Amino acid sequence: MKIQAFDISKAASATTIVFDALRQAIIKGDLKEGEHLRQDEIARAFNVSRIPVREALLKLEQHGLVRTQRYKGAVVSGLSLEEASEIFEFRALLEPEVIRRAVPRMTDAALAEARACCEAFARDENPMHWGDLNRRFHTTLYEASGLPYHMEMLNNAMDRIEPYLRAQLLLSDGMNRADREHRGIVEACATRDADRAAELTRAHILGARDSLRNQWQG
């Protein structure tokens, strides 16, 4: 089982650390769809009892990253095309409103950070970095919204879709298109055109959904 483990026997919140480690391994694809997550093996890797491992797996299940199968226990979840499309459509409903609320409160520093994310995204040739850079870009623009519950829901949605988004970027012309669209969104934010930023954000997300569908149905 491929996860980055370390001794956390004296950590304040073993559950949180196990959860974060497993979450990252699932998002990055180190733990594959259908892979069995054995509580005793994870507990040994982190030098903890099975209690925080069980709690971490329950939390992962609540986030949709793990499911429990009869006779098999916890396994890494996958998505059908319909489920993946629904998550993109959920994002397309929520994120335009978040960025619309954020634009009037966005600082020059946030805009500079978003532009730096664009540059890093355009230069990086390692597909394993694309998900993190994409999320940093969007989060940087959304943080000024003052909508913490919306942000929590969006982060959960991004966790579910990130491996599929990375595949879509890799198998299509997704990187070049995403770069152009990201820059357009930043410029709309810089001119304080909240409606335009929301419109471009919605089109960006639905375009990624359509590209994924095309690749999936191939």
Backbone hydrogen bonds in HBPLUS format (Angstrom, degrees):
<---DONOR---> <-ACCEPTOR-->    atom                        ^
c    i                          cat <-CA-CA->   ^        H-A-AA   ^      H-
h    n   atom  resd res      DA  || num        DHA   H-A  angle D-A-AA Bond
n    s   type  num  typ     dist DA aas  dist angle  dist       angle   num
A0008-ILE N   A0046-PHE O   3.14 MM  38  5.86 175.9  2.15 147.5 146.2     1
A0011-ALA N   A0008-ILE O   2.93 MM   3  5.02 168.2  1.95 114.0 117.1     2
A0017-ILE N   A0013-SER O   3.25 MM   4  6.56 162.2  2.28 151.1 155.6     3
A0018-VAL N   A0014-ALA O   2.94 MM   4  6.12 166.7  1.96 158.4 161.7     4
A0019-PHE N   A0015-THR O   2.87 MM   4  5.99 162.9  1.90 150.0 155.6     5
A0020-ASP N   A0016-THR O   2.89 MM   4  6.07 165.3  1.91 150.1 153.8     6
A0021-ALA N   A0017-ILE O   3.02 MM   4  6.16 160.7  2.06 146.8 152.0     7
A0022-LEU N   A0018-VAL O   2.97 MM   4  6.14 169.5  1.98 156.9 159.5     8
A0023-ARG N   A0019-PHE O   2.83 MM   4  5.92 161.3  1.87 153.3 159.5     9
A0024-GLN N   A0020-ASP O   3.02 MM   4  6.16 164.5  2.04 147.6 150.9    10
A0025-ALA N   A0021-ALA O   3.07 MM   4  6.27 155.7  2.13 143.6 150.6    11
A0026-ILE N   A0022-LEU O   2.93 MM   4  6.18 150.7  2.02 151.1 158.5    12
A0027-ILE N   A0023-ARG O   2.94 MM   4  6.16 168.9  1.96 156.1 159.0    13
A0028-LYS N   A0024-GLN O   2.94 MM   4  5.99 162.0  1.97 149.5 154.3    14
A0030-ASP N   A0025-ALA O   2.84 MM   5  4.92 122.3  2.17 150.9 160.6    15
A0031-LEU N   A0025-ALA O   3.03 MM   6  5.49 157.9  2.08 123.2 121.7    16
A0029-GLY N   A0026-ILE O   3.13 MM   3  5.13 148.2  2.23  98.9 108.6    17
A0035-GLU N   A0032-LYS O   2.96 MM   3  5.47 161.2  1.99 138.6 139.5    18
A0034-GLY N   A0076-VAL O   2.86 MM  42  4.95 168.9  1.87 132.5 135.9    19
A0076-VAL N   A0035-GLU O   3.02 MM  41  5.41 147.2  2.13 138.1 147.4    20
A0037-LEU N   A0074-ALA O   2.84 MM  37  5.45 175.8  1.84 150.1 151.4    21
A0042-ILE N   A0038-ARG O   3.04 MM   4  6.29 164.0  2.06 158.7 163.2    22
A0043-ALA N   A0039-GLN O   2.88 MM   4  6.01 161.0  1.91 151.1 157.0    23
A0044-ARG N   A0040-ASP O   3.04 MM   4  6.21 155.7  2.10 142.8 148.5    24
A0045-ALA N   A0041-GLU O   3.05 MM   4  6.27 155.5  2.11 143.7 150.6    25
A0046-PHE N   A0042-ILE O   3.08 MM   4  6.35 148.3  2.18 150.5 157.8    26
A0047-ASN N   A0043-ALA O   2.83 MM   4  5.71 111.5  2.31 136.7 153.9    27
A0048-VAL N   A0043-ALA O   3.01 MM   5  5.07 162.1  2.04 140.9 146.2    28
A0047-ASN N   A0044-ARG O   3.24 MM   3  4.86 147.9  2.35  92.4 101.9    29
A0054-ARG N   A0050-ARG O   2.79 MM   4  5.95 162.5  1.82 154.7 159.0    30
A0055-GLU N   A0051-ILE O   3.00 MM   4  6.27 158.5  2.05 152.4 158.6    31
A0056-ALA N   A0052-PRO O   2.87 MM   4  6.00 152.3  1.95 140.3 147.9    32
A0057-LEU N   A0053-VAL O   2.90 MM   4  6.16 158.7  1.94 154.0 159.4    33
A0058-LEU N   A0054-ARG O   3.00 MM   4  6.21 151.8  2.09 143.9 151.7    34
A0059-LYS N   A0055-GLU O   3.02 MM   4  6.28 155.0  2.08 145.0 151.4    35
A0060-LEU N   A0056-ALA O   2.91 MM   4  6.20 152.9  1.99 146.8 154.6    36
A0061-GLU N   A0057-LEU O   2.90 MM   4  6.13 147.5  2.01 142.4 151.3    37
A0062-GLN N   A0058-LEU O   2.97 MM   4  6.31 149.2  2.07 144.3 152.7    38
A0063-HIS N   A0059-LYS O   3.08 MM   4  6.39 137.1  2.27 139.6 151.0    39
A0063-HIS N   A0060-LEU O   3.18 MM   3  5.02 126.6  2.48  90.0 103.8    40
A0065-LEU N   A0060-LEU O   2.97 MM   5  5.37 146.1  2.08 161.7 154.5    41
A0064-GLY N   A0061-GLU O   3.00 MM   3  4.95 154.6  2.07 100.5 108.4    42
A0077-SER N   A0065-LEU O   2.96 MM  12  5.27 175.4  1.96 126.0 127.1    43
A0067-ARG N   A0075-VAL O   2.94 MM   8  5.59 161.0  1.97 159.3 165.6    44
A0075-VAL N   A0067-ARG O   2.88 MM   8  5.59 158.4  1.93 160.6 167.4    45
A0069-GLN N   A0073-GLY O   2.80 MM   4  5.14 169.6  1.81 141.7 142.1    46
A0072-LYS N   A0069-GLN O   3.13 MM   3  5.30 154.2  2.20 117.0 123.7    47
A0073-GLY N   A0069-GLN O   2.87 MM   4  5.14 152.7  1.94 158.9 150.7    48
A0084-ALA N   A0080-SER O   2.91 MM   4  6.17 165.5  1.94 156.5 160.3    49
A0085-SER N   A0081-LEU O   2.90 MM   4  6.04 161.8  1.94 148.2 153.6    50
A0086-GLU N   A0082-GLU O   2.98 MM   4  6.16 152.3  2.06 141.9 149.4    51
A0087-ILE N   A0083-GLU O   3.10 MM   4  6.41 152.0  2.18 147.4 154.0    52
A0088-PHE N   A0084-ALA O   3.11 MM   4  6.47 160.3  2.15 152.6 157.3    53
A0089-GLU N   A0085-SER O   2.92 MM   4  6.19 156.9  1.98 149.3 156.3    54
A0090-PHE N   A0086-GLU O   2.82 MM   4  6.08 146.5  1.93 145.6 155.1    55
A0091-ARG N   A0087-ILE O   2.96 MM   4  6.25 160.0  2.00 149.9 154.9    56
A0092-ALA N   A0088-PHE O   2.88 MM   4  6.17 149.4  1.97 144.4 153.7    57
A0093-LEU N   A0089-GLU O   3.10 MM   4  6.34 128.5  2.38 135.8 147.7    58
A0093-LEU N   A0090-PHE O   3.14 MM   3  5.21 137.9  2.33  97.4 109.1    59
A0094-LEU N   A0090-PHE O   3.07 MM   4  6.34 158.7  2.12 151.7 157.1    60
A0095-GLU N   A0091-ARG O   2.83 MM   4  5.56 160.2  1.87 151.1 157.2    61
A0098-VAL N   A0094-LEU O   3.14 MM   4  6.43 154.2  2.21 149.1 157.0    62
A0099-ILE N   A0095-GLU O   2.93 MM   4  6.15 170.2  1.94 160.7 161.4    63
A0100-ARG N   A0096-PRO O   2.95 MM   4  6.04 148.5  2.05 139.3 148.8    64
A0101-ARG N   A0097-GLU O   3.01 MM   4  6.22 152.8  2.09 144.7 150.7    65
A0102-ALA N   A0098-VAL O   2.98 MM   4  6.19 139.5  2.15 140.1 152.3    66
A0103-VAL N   A0099-ILE O   3.00 MM   4  6.04 155.4  2.06 154.3 156.3    67
A0105-ARG N   A0102-ALA O   2.90 MM   3  5.45 141.7  2.05 119.4 131.0    68
A0106-MET N   A0103-VAL O   3.19 MM   3  5.11 166.4  2.21 107.9 112.1    69
A0111-LEU N   A0107-THR O   3.14 MM   4  6.50 157.0  2.19 147.3 153.2    70
A0112-ALA N   A0108-ASP O   2.90 MM   4  6.14 154.9  1.96 147.0 154.1    71
A0113-GLU N   A0109-ALA O   2.92 MM   4  6.15 153.6  1.99 144.8 152.1    72
A0114-ALA N   A0110-ALA O   2.90 MM   4  6.14 156.2  1.95 147.8 154.2    73
A0115-ARG N   A0111-LEU O   2.95 MM   4  6.21 155.1  2.02 146.8 153.3    74
A0116-ALA N   A0112-ALA O   2.95 MM   4  6.20 150.2  2.04 143.1 151.6    75
A0117-CYS N   A0113-GLU O   2.92 MM   4  6.25 147.6  2.03 145.4 154.4    76
A0118-CYS N   A0114-ALA O   3.01 MM   4  6.34 149.5  2.10 143.1 151.3    77
A0119-GLU N   A0115-ARG O   3.02 MM   4  6.38 158.0  2.07 149.2 154.0    78
A0120-ALA N   A0116-ALA O   2.97 MM   4  6.23 162.4  2.00 150.0 154.6    79
A0121-PHE N   A0117-CYS O   2.82 MM   4  5.92 158.0  1.87 149.9 156.5    80
A0122-ALA N   A0118-CYS O   2.94 MM   4  6.13 155.7  2.00 149.9 155.9    81
A0123-ARG N   A0119-GLU O   3.11 MM   4  6.29 145.0  2.24 143.2 152.0    82
A0124-ASP N   A0120-ALA O   3.00 MM   4  5.95 152.4  2.08 151.6 157.3    83
A0129-HIS N   A0126-ASN O   2.93 MM   3  5.66 163.0  1.96 125.7 131.0    84
A0130-TRP N   A0127-PRO O   3.20 MM   3  5.27 145.4  2.33 100.5 110.2    85
A0133-LEU N   A0129-HIS O   3.05 MM   4  6.29 165.1  2.08 159.2 163.8    86
A0134-ASN N   A0130-TRP O   2.84 MM   4  5.95 161.0  1.88 151.3 156.9    87
A0135-ARG N   A0131-GLY O   2.95 MM   4  6.11 160.1  1.99 147.4 153.0    88
A0136-ARG N   A0132-ASP O   2.86 MM   4  6.06 158.6  1.91 147.8 154.2    89
A0137-PHE N   A0133-LEU O   2.99 MM   4  6.17 157.3  2.04 146.4 152.1    90
A0138-HIS N   A0134-ASN O   3.15 MM   4  6.47 171.6  2.16 153.9 154.0    91
A0139-THR N   A0135-ARG O   2.83 MM   4  5.90 168.7  1.84 157.4 161.4    92
A0140-THR N   A0136-ARG O   2.93 MM   4  5.89 157.5  1.98 145.4 151.2    93
A0141-LEU N   A0137-PHE O   3.35 MM   4  6.68 152.0  2.43 145.9 152.3    94
A0142-TYR N   A0138-HIS O   3.01 MM   4  6.22 141.9  2.15 146.0 157.6    95
A0142-TYR N   A0139-THR O   3.12 MM   3  4.98 122.0  2.48  91.5 106.6    96
A0143-GLU N   A0139-THR O   2.98 MM   4  5.88 140.7  2.14 154.7 160.0    97
A0145-SER N   A0142-TYR O   2.90 MM   3  5.59 166.2  1.92 129.7 133.2    98
A0151-MET N   A0147-LEU O   3.02 MM   4  6.30 159.6  2.06 154.7 161.0    99
A0152-GLU N   A0148-PRO O   2.97 MM   4  6.21 149.8  2.06 144.2 151.7   100
A0153-MET N   A0149-TYR O   3.07 MM   4  6.37 161.5  2.10 152.0 155.9   101
A0154-LEU N   A0150-HIS O   2.91 MM   4  6.18 155.7  1.97 151.0 158.5   102
A0155-ASN N   A0151-MET O   2.89 MM   4  6.08 155.5  1.95 147.6 153.9   103
A0156-ASN N   A0152-GLU O   3.09 MM   4  6.34 155.0  2.15 146.1 152.4   104
A0157-ALA N   A0153-MET O   3.01 MM   4  6.29 155.7  2.07 145.1 151.8   105
A0158-MET N   A0154-LEU O   2.86 MM   4  6.10 157.2  1.91 150.3 156.5   106
A0159-ASP N   A0155-ASN O   2.96 MM   4  6.17 149.0  2.05 143.8 151.9   107
A0160-ARG N   A0156-ASN O   3.22 MM   4  6.56 155.1  2.29 146.2 151.3   108
A0161-ILE N   A0157-ALA O   3.11 MM   4  6.35 155.2  2.18 149.0 155.7   109
A0162-GLU N   A0158-MET O   2.91 MM   4  5.56 138.7  2.08 149.1 155.2   110
A0164-TYR N   A0161-ILE O   2.99 MM   3  5.44 122.8  2.32 114.0 128.5   111
A0165-LEU N   A0161-ILE O   2.87 MM   4  6.04 153.1  1.94 156.3 164.5   112
A0166-ARG N   A0162-GLU O   2.93 MM   4  6.11 161.2  1.97 156.6 160.4   113
A0167-ALA N   A0163-PRO O   3.19 MM   4  6.37 152.4  2.27 134.5 141.6   114
A0168-GLN N   A0164-TYR O   2.91 MM   4  6.15 153.9  1.98 144.2 151.6   115
A0169-LEU N   A0165-LEU O   2.94 MM   4  6.22 156.5  2.00 151.3 156.9   116
A0170-LEU N   A0166-ARG O   3.02 MM   4  6.19 150.2  2.11 143.6 151.8   117
A0171-LEU N   A0167-ALA O   2.93 MM   4  6.02 159.3  1.97 154.7 158.9   118
A0177-ARG N   A0173-ASP O   3.24 MM   4  6.44 169.8  2.25 157.8 161.0   119
A0178-ALA N   A0174-GLY O   2.76 MM   4  5.74 161.5  1.80 148.2 154.5   120
A0179-ASP N   A0175-MET O   2.91 MM   4  6.04 155.5  1.97 147.8 154.4   121
A0180-ARG N   A0176-ASN O   3.12 MM   4  6.39 163.7  2.14 147.9 151.3   122
A0181-GLU N   A0177-ARG O   2.93 MM   4  6.17 164.7  1.95 154.8 159.3   123
A0182-HIS N   A0178-ALA O   2.78 MM   4  5.89 157.6  1.82 150.0 156.5   124
A0183-ARG N   A0179-ASP O   3.06 MM   4  6.26 163.5  2.09 150.7 154.4   125
A0184-GLY N   A0180-ARG O   3.05 MM   4  6.33 151.3  2.14 144.6 152.7   126
A0185-ILE N   A0181-GLU O   3.00 MM   4  6.27 154.7  2.07 149.2 155.4   127
A0186-VAL N   A0182-HIS O   3.00 MM   4  6.32 160.6  2.04 153.1 158.0   128
A0187-GLU N   A0183-ARG O   3.04 MM   4  6.25 161.8  2.08 147.9 152.4   129
A0188-ALA N   A0184-GLY O   3.06 MM   4  6.30 152.6  2.14 144.9 152.0   130
A0189-CYS N   A0185-ILE O   3.01 MM   4  6.31 153.3  2.08 148.1 155.6   131
A0190-ALA N   A0186-VAL O   2.83 MM   4  6.11 153.4  1.90 150.3 158.6   132
A0191-THR N   A0187-GLU O   3.06 MM   4  6.28 143.8  2.20 143.4 151.3   133
A0193-ASP N   A0188-ALA O   2.95 MM   5  5.31 162.2  1.99 167.6 162.8   134
A0192-ARG N   A0189-CYS O   2.97 MM   3  4.90 155.2  2.03 103.4 110.4   135
A0197-ALA N   A0193-ASP O   2.98 MM   4  6.25 160.6  2.02 154.1 160.0   136
A0198-ALA N   A0194-ALA O   2.94 MM   4  6.15 155.5  2.00 147.5 153.9   137
A0199-GLU N   A0195-ASP O   2.91 MM   4  6.13 158.2  1.96 146.6 152.7   138
A0200-LEU N   A0196-ARG O   2.89 MM   4  6.10 165.5  1.91 154.9 158.2   139
A0201-THR N   A0197-ALA O   2.95 MM   4  6.04 152.2  2.03 142.3 150.3   140
A0202-ARG N   A0198-ALA O   3.01 MM   4  6.21 161.3  2.05 150.3 154.5   141
A0203-ALA N   A0199-GLU O   3.07 MM   4  6.32 165.3  2.10 149.1 153.1   142
A0204-HIS N   A0200-LEU O   2.88 MM   4  5.98 152.7  1.96 144.2 152.2   143
A0205-ILE N   A0201-THR O   3.08 MM   4  6.32 158.9  2.12 151.1 154.9   144
A0206-LEU N   A0202-ARG O   3.02 MM   4  6.24 171.0  2.03 157.1 159.7   145
A0207-GLY N   A0203-ALA O   2.85 MM   4  5.84 146.9  1.96 142.7 152.1   146
A0208-ALA N   A0204-HIS O   3.15 MM   4  6.37 149.9  2.25 139.1 146.1   147
A0209-ARG N   A0205-ILE O   3.00 MM   4  6.35 152.8  2.08 145.3 153.2   148
A0210-ASP N   A0206-LEU O   2.95 MM   4  6.20 160.5  1.99 147.1 151.4   149
A0211-SER N   A0207-GLY O   2.97 MM   4  6.17 155.5  2.03 145.4 152.3   150
A0212-LEU N   A0208-ALA O   2.95 MM   4  6.14 158.3  2.00 148.8 154.3   151
A0213-ARG N   A0209-ARG O   2.95 MM   4  6.25 158.4  2.00 150.7 156.7   152
A0214-ASN N   A0210-ASP O   2.99 MM   4  6.25 159.5  2.04 147.5 152.7   153
A0215-GLN N   A0211-SER O   3.01 MM   4  6.28 158.7  2.06 149.7 155.1   154
A0216-TRP N   A0212-LEU O   2.81 MM   4  5.94 160.3  1.85 153.5 159.5   155
A0217-GLN N   A0213-ARG O   2.88 MM   4  5.99 161.8  1.91 153.8 157.7   156
A0218-GLY N   A0214-ASN O   2.90 MM   4  5.69 126.8  2.19 133.0 146.5   157
